[in-house]
């Protein structure tokens, strides 16, 4: 009877361990599919804030009136990656084309 009980407990424990390993490997696979690298592959190069087109600067002023433009980057497609900071110290990154239209990246 003890052997039967022990065998049942080991079987249930084995299922729990296999389920946990599958969850860990599944999360690992999902983590590897995050496309944070896609921005890096766009080859953004840092430029001076003064080099940002007027249309883009106007869009920042209009949509983020209390933000400061800290850094600017551009790529071959003339898209701009803009690092903004607010008065409270929080930072964010937005993307725009050369006409000042916002882009989801």
Buried (B, 14 or more C-beta within 10 A) or exposed (E): EEEEEEEEEEEEEEEEEEEEEEEEEEEEEEEEEEEEEEBEEBEBEEBEBEEBBEEBBEBBEEEBEEBEBEBBBBBEEEBBBBBBBEEEEEEEEBBBBBEBEEEEE
